[in-house]
Amino acid sequence: MKTRQILLAASLTTFALPALASHCPTDVAKIDAALEAGTNLSEEQLAEVKILRDEGAELHKEGKHGESLEDLHKALDILGIDHS
């Protein structure tokens, strides 16, 4: 029974990682577009969004897609952009 659970978890992870990996650049593009269009954010919020965006992009490059999405989703939340 445990072998089945392990195999199921491994196969789900195998299929989920490419989806997460391709989602990161999409979120970075959303953030970049919002920043280019201009926002009503305070300077502190704007600085935080830029830091989260850069950290998320770097984590993506390192293959840490789950962590990348956490940072990118925080930035999108600050911008008021849906990330679903």
Summary of the structure (lengths in Angstrom):
residues: 84
radius of gyration: 15.6
end to end distance: 33.9
largest distance: 54.3
contacts: 220
relative contact order: 0.16
helix: 83%
strand: 0%
